[in-house]
Amino acid sequence: MTAATDLMNFAMLITFVTLALGQMLSMVRLLIGPTSGDRILALDTMVINALGLVVLLGIYQGVQIYFEVSLLIAMLGFVSTVALARFILRGDIIE
């Protein structure tokens, strides 16, 4: 292996650990968040961290299907965040 490959593997390891740590800290905020706004923000952050993990896994394995999955995760995360925020603000999602 070359030095560039070793550096890339080390960078991916650091990125995996950082995203996993962010995911766990967001879970803590989700559980102990004092307001519902904090919990919605924690869920949105968890979606973004999961998106990063899926993309990084796709880069690591060299499989392109993970990038399509990441688009689906991003769309579902956006819609769910908007729906939860509207529910908190108005009490219903669709008027």
Z-matrix of the N, CA and C atoms (Angstrom, degrees):
N
C 1 1.440
C 2 1.522 1 109.69
N 3 1.291 2 114.31 1 151.27
C 4 1.456 3 118.80 2 -179.85
C 5 1.521 4 110.15 3 -94.94
N 6 1.301 5 115.35 4 171.83
C 7 1.461 6 120.58 5 179.49
C 8 1.527 7 111.03 6 -66.74
N 9 1.332 8 117.10 7 -33.48
C 10 1.464 9 120.45 8 179.40
C 11 1.528 10 111.00 9 -67.38
N 12 1.315 11 117.72 10 -38.53
C 13 1.462 12 121.30 11 178.23
C 14 1.519 13 110.64 12 -67.31
N 15 1.327 14 116.71 13 -41.93
C 16 1.456 15 120.35 14 177.41
C 17 1.517 16 111.16 15 -62.13
N 18 1.315 17 116.56 16 -41.47
C 19 1.459 18 120.67 17 179.71
C 20 1.530 19 110.67 18 -65.86
N 21 1.332 20 116.51 19 -39.73
C 22 1.466 21 120.02 20 178.94
C 23 1.523 22 111.14 21 -65.62
N 24 1.325 23 117.63 22 -42.69
C 25 1.465 24 120.50 23 177.31
C 26 1.519 25 111.53 24 -63.52
N 27 1.326 26 117.35 25 -39.46
C 28 1.465 27 120.78 26 177.86
C 29 1.529 28 110.96 27 -65.80
N 30 1.321 29 116.97 28 -40.52
C 31 1.469 30 120.66 29 178.95
C 32 1.527 31 110.79 30 -65.30
N 33 1.326 32 117.68 31 -38.97
C 34 1.465 33 120.66 32 178.02
C 35 1.522 34 111.16 33 -67.04
N 36 1.322 35 116.98 34 -39.24
C 37 1.459 36 120.24 35 177.53
C 38 1.524 37 110.71 36 -61.98
N 39 1.320 38 116.60 37 -46.44
C 40 1.464 39 120.67 38 178.67
C 41 1.526 40 110.46 39 -61.36
N 42 1.323 41 117.32 40 -39.60
C 43 1.458 42 121.18 41 -179.61
C 44 1.527 43 111.48 42 -68.29
N 45 1.338 44 117.43 43 -41.92
C 46 1.465 45 120.57 44 175.54
C 47 1.522 46 110.68 45 -58.12
N 48 1.332 47 116.72 46 -47.75
C 49 1.465 48 120.88 47 -178.56
C 50 1.520 49 110.86 48 -63.06
N 51 1.327 50 117.21 49 -42.70
C 52 1.456 51 121.01 50 -178.76
C 53 1.530 52 111.29 51 -64.90
N 54 1.319 53 117.38 52 -44.17
C 55 1.459 54 120.07 53 179.00
C 56 1.527 55 111.60 54 -66.62
N 57 1.318 56 117.23 55 -38.68
C 58 1.469 57 120.29 56 177.54
C 59 1.528 58 110.91 57 -65.30
N 60 1.317 59 116.67 58 -39.88
C 61 1.466 60 120.23 59 177.22
C 62 1.526 61 110.57 60 -64.86
N 63 1.320 62 116.98 61 -41.87
C 64 1.462 63 120.60 62 176.48
C 65 1.521 64 111.80 63 -61.91
N 66 1.318 65 116.31 64 -37.94
C 67 1.458 66 120.82 65 178.20
C 68 1.530 67 110.77 66 -64.36
N 69 1.320 68 116.32 67 -42.73
C 70 1.463 69 119.82 68 179.99
C 71 1.528 70 111.60 69 -67.74
N 72 1.321 71 117.34 70 -40.54
C 73 1.460 72 120.03 71 178.45
C 74 1.527 73 111.34 72 -66.73
N 75 1.316 74 117.13 73 -34.18
C 76 1.462 75 120.02 74 175.58
C 77 1.520 76 110.88 75 -67.63
N 78 1.331 77 116.91 76 -34.91
C 79 1.459 78 120.51 77 176.33
C 80 1.528 79 110.99 78 -64.28
N 81 1.323 80 116.29 79 -39.48
C 82 1.465 81 120.31 80 177.17
C 83 1.527 82 109.78 81 -62.68
N 84 1.340 83 117.38 82 -44.20
C 85 1.461 84 120.76 83 179.10
C 86 1.523 85 110.65 84 -64.32
N 87 1.332 86 116.56 85 -35.11
C 88 1.457 87 120.50 86 178.03
C 89 1.529 88 110.80 87 -64.29
N 90 1.311 89 116.62 88 -39.59
C 91 1.459 90 120.26 89 -177.33
C 92 1.523 91 113.20 90 -77.35
N 93 1.337 92 117.89 91 -38.73
C 94 1.462 93 119.55 92 -174.85
C 95 1.519 94 113.73 93 -108.97
N 96 1.340 95 117.37 94 6.10
C 97 1.460 96 120.11 95 -178.26
C 98 1.520 97 111.10 96 -56.26
N 99 1.317 98 117.50 97 129.04
C 100 1.460 99 118.69 98 -176.01
C 101 1.534 100 113.66 99 -70.93
N 102 1.314 101 118.21 100 -29.08
C 103 1.460 102 119.57 101 -179.01
C 104 1.525 103 109.78 102 -121.49
N 105 1.322 104 114.50 103 165.10
C 106 1.457 105 118.73 104 178.82
C 107 1.533 106 111.23 105 -69.58
N 108 1.328 107 117.44 106 -28.36
C 109 1.463 108 120.40 107 175.55
C 110 1.515 109 111.83 108 -62.66
N 111 1.340 110 116.37 109 -39.98
C 112 1.465 111 120.31 110 176.40
C 113 1.524 112 111.17 111 -63.13
N 114 1.309 113 115.91 112 -38.71
C 115 1.472 114 119.40 113 -179.84
C 116 1.529 115 111.51 114 -69.10
N 117 1.334 116 117.37 115 -39.14
C 118 1.463 117 120.14 116 177.34
C 119 1.523 118 110.25 117 -64.54
N 120 1.319 119 116.36 118 -42.70
C 121 1.462 120 120.37 119 178.56
C 122 1.527 121 111.35 120 -63.87
N 123 1.351 122 116.65 121 -38.03
C 124 1.459 123 120.06 122 177.22
C 125 1.529 124 111.05 123 -64.91
N 126 1.324 125 117.48 124 -39.89
C 127 1.466 126 120.06 125 177.36
C 128 1.513 127 111.13 126 -64.45
N 129 1.328 128 117.33 127 -40.76
C 130 1.454 129 120.29 128 178.57
C 131 1.526 130 110.76 129 -65.12
N 132 1.314 131 116.81 130 -39.23
C 133 1.467 132 120.81 131 177.26
C 134 1.522 133 111.06 132 -65.71
N 135 1.334 134 116.97 133 -36.58
C 136 1.453 135 120.09 134 177.54
C 137 1.530 136 111.21 135 -66.16
N 138 1.323 137 117.09 136 -36.49
C 139 1.466 138 120.36 137 176.70
C 140 1.520 139 109.76 138 -64.26
N 141 1.324 140 117.33 139 -43.30
C 142 1.462 141 120.64 140 179.61
C 143 1.525 142 110.98 141 -64.92
N 144 1.327 143 117.44 142 -41.07
C 145 1.468 144 120.12 143 177.58
C 146 1.527 145 111.13 144 -65.66
N 147 1.320 146 117.57 145 -40.36
C 148 1.469 147 120.24 146 177.47
C 149 1.530 148 110.23 147 -64.36
N 150 1.318 149 115.94 148 -38.33
C 151 1.455 150 120.52 149 176.60
C 152 1.526 151 110.92 150 -61.08
N 153 1.323 152 116.31 151 -44.07
C 154 1.462 153 120.05 152 177.47
C 155 1.519 154 112.49 153 -63.74
N 156 1.330 155 116.90 154 -39.83
C 157 1.463 156 119.92 155 178.56
C 158 1.525 157 111.83 156 -64.63
N 159 1.331 158 116.90 157 -41.06
C 160 1.465 159 120.02 158 -179.95
C 161 1.524 160 110.60 159 -66.44
N 162 1.320 161 117.51 160 -43.30
C 163 1.471 162 120.50 161 179.06
C 164 1.522 163 110.04 162 -64.05
N 165 1.330 164 117.24 163 -43.36
C 166 1.460 165 120.55 164 179.39
C 167 1.524 166 111.58 165 -64.37
N 168 1.326 167 116.91 166 -37.56
C 169 1.460 168 120.40 167 176.44
C 170 1.524 169 110.72 168 -64.85
N 171 1.323 170 116.78 169 -38.18
C 172 1.460 171 120.57 170 176.52
C 173 1.515 172 112.10 171 -64.48
N 174 1.319 173 117.06 172 -40.23
C 175 1.470 174 120.61 173 177.12
C 176 1.520 175 110.21 174 -65.87
N 177 1.327 176 116.59 175 -43.40
C 178 1.464 177 121.08 176 -177.18
C 179 1.529 178 111.44 177 -64.29
N 180 1.343 179 116.77 178 -44.20
C 181 1.462 180 120.07 179 -177.92
C 182 1.524 181 113.01 180 -86.25
N 183 1.318 182 117.42 181 -16.80
C 184 1.458 183 120.48 182 -179.53
C 185 1.515 184 113.67 183 74.02
N 186 1.329 185 116.72 184 27.52
C 187 1.458 186 122.09 185 -178.61
C 188 1.526 187 108.43 186 -108.56
N 189 1.335 188 116.99 187 130.20
C 190 1.461 189 120.48 188 -174.42
C 191 1.525 190 114.06 189 -81.82
N 192 1.312 191 118.80 190 -16.15
C 193 1.464 192 120.35 191 -177.77
C 194 1.530 193 111.30 192 -64.68
N 195 1.316 194 117.36 193 -27.21
C 196 1.466 195 120.78 194 179.30
C 197 1.524 196 111.62 195 -64.00
N 198 1.315 197 117.74 196 -29.78
C 199 1.458 198 120.25 197 179.82
C 200 1.526 199 110.57 198 -72.17
N 201 1.318 200 117.25 199 -34.31
C 202 1.461 201 120.50 200 174.95
C 203 1.521 202 110.44 201 -69.20
N 204 1.317 203 116.64 202 -38.79
C 205 1.459 204 120.98 203 176.63
C 206 1.530 205 110.12 204 -63.40
N 207 1.324 206 116.52 205 -37.83
C 208 1.463 207 119.21 206 179.60
C 209 1.527 208 111.79 207 -64.88
N 210 1.335 209 117.64 208 -33.81
C 211 1.464 210 119.96 209 175.24
C 212 1.523 211 111.43 210 -64.45
N 213 1.322 212 116.75 211 -40.62
C 214 1.466 213 120.24 212 177.26
C 215 1.522 214 111.44 213 -65.06
N 216 1.322 215 117.01 214 -42.21
C 217 1.462 216 120.83 215 177.96
C 218 1.527 217 110.37 216 -61.67
N 219 1.320 218 117.23 217 -42.16
C 220 1.463 219 121.22 218 -179.80
C 221 1.528 220 111.20 219 -63.49
N 222 1.323 221 116.95 220 -43.72
C 223 1.467 222 119.54 221 179.60
C 224 1.525 223 111.63 222 -65.59
N 225 1.324 224 117.01 223 -45.41
C 226 1.462 225 119.95 224 179.05
C 227 1.524 226 111.66 225 -64.80
N 228 1.320 227 117.00 226 -37.88
C 229 1.459 228 120.34 227 178.24
C 230 1.506 229 112.00 228 -63.94
N 231 1.330 230 117.62 229 -42.29
C 232 1.459 231 121.11 230 179.28
C 233 1.523 232 111.02 231 -64.34
N 234 1.326 233 116.53 232 -47.89
C 235 1.463 234 120.61 233 -178.41
C 236 1.522 235 110.68 234 -63.44
N 237 1.321 236 117.49 235 -41.52
C 238 1.467 237 119.31 236 -178.93
C 239 1.525 238 111.76 237 -68.27
N 240 1.324 239 117.83 238 -36.50
C 241 1.460 240 120.32 239 177.87
C 242 1.518 241 110.97 240 -65.75
N 243 1.317 242 117.35 241 -43.84
C 244 1.466 243 120.98 242 178.52
C 245 1.527 244 110.42 243 -64.68
N 246 1.325 245 117.13 244 -41.69
C 247 1.463 246 120.19 245 -179.66
C 248 1.524 247 111.36 246 -64.91
N 249 1.321 248 117.46 247 -42.88
C 250 1.461 249 119.78 248 178.28
C 251 1.522 250 111.91 249 -65.34
N 252 1.321 251 116.98 250 -41.17
C 253 1.461 252 119.81 251 179.41
C 254 1.527 253 111.01 252 -64.68
N 255 1.326 254 117.37 253 -41.82
C 256 1.472 255 119.79 254 177.94
C 257 1.518 256 110.94 255 -65.51
N 258 1.327 257 116.75 256 -37.24
C 259 1.453 258 119.20 257 178.83
C 260 1.518 259 111.25 258 -65.35
N 261 1.327 260 117.43 259 -39.98
C 262 1.462 261 121.07 260 178.77
C 263 1.525 262 110.69 261 -66.71
N 264 1.323 263 116.99 262 -41.49
C 265 1.459 264 120.57 263 -177.02
C 266 1.528 265 112.89 264 -73.75
N 267 1.328 266 117.50 265 -44.31
C 268 1.454 267 120.84 266 -171.29
C 269 1.530 268 115.07 267 -109.30
N 270 1.295 269 117.58 268 -19.92
C 271 1.458 270 119.82 269 -177.11
C 272 1.521 271 113.32 270 91.17
N 273 1.326 272 116.83 271 -8.84
C 274 1.466 273 121.07 272 174.52
C 275 1.526 274 108.35 273 -145.03
N 276 1.310 275 115.95 274 164.35
C 277 1.460 276 120.26 275 -176.25
C 278 1.522 277 110.59 276 -99.81
N 279 1.324 278 116.29 277 -44.64
C 280 1.459 279 120.88 278 -178.18
C 281 1.527 280 107.56 279 -115.69
N 282 1.323 281 115.55 280 130.38
C 283 1.457 282 119.13 281 178.83
C 284 1.501 283 110.59 282 -96.88
